[in-house]
Amino acid sequence: MAVRIIYVRHAESLWNPIGRYQGRLDPELSRRGHKQAGTFSPHPQEI
């Protein structure tokens, strides 16, 4: 049996560009983050 590992990084939040840590809080996605999430979201059922 083969094991398939897929890495998916989170999309960019408003805090990523300014270098702010994001531990327990959940900041909104930036415009770029929304585009990144949209790139992956139609395809998770194919995994």
C-alpha positions in Angstrom: 0.0 0.0 0.0 1.4 3.4 -1.0 1.1 6.4 1.3 0.3 9.7 -0.3 1.2 12.8 1.6 -0.2 16.2 0.5 1.0 19.4 2.0 -1.3 22.4 1.8 -0.1 25.7 3.3 -2.6 28.2 4.6 -3.5 31.2 2.5 -2.1 34.7 3.3 -3.8 36.7 6.0 -3.7 40.4 6.6 -1.0 39.9 9.2 1.5 37.9 7.0 2.9 40.9 5.1 3.6 42.8 8.3 5.2 39.9 10.0 2.7 39.7 12.9 2.5 36.4 14.8 -0.8 34.5 14.4 -1.1 32.0 17.2 -4.5 31.9 18.7 -6.2 34.6 16.7 -7.8 34.2 13.3 -7.2 37.3 11.2 -9.0 37.8 7.9 -7.5 36.7 4.6 -5.9 39.3 2.4 -7.0 39.7 -1.3 -4.1 37.5 -2.2 -5.1 35.0 0.4 -8.6 34.8 -1.0 -7.1 34.1 -4.5 -4.9 31.4 -3.0 -7.8 29.7 -1.2 -9.9 29.8 -4.4 -7.1 28.1 -6.3 -7.4 25.0 -4.0 -11.0 25.0 -2.9 -12.6 23.6 -6.0 -10.4 20.5 -5.9 -10.3 19.0 -2.4 -12.7 16.2 -3.5 -10.1 15.0 -6.0 -7.6 14.3 -3.2 
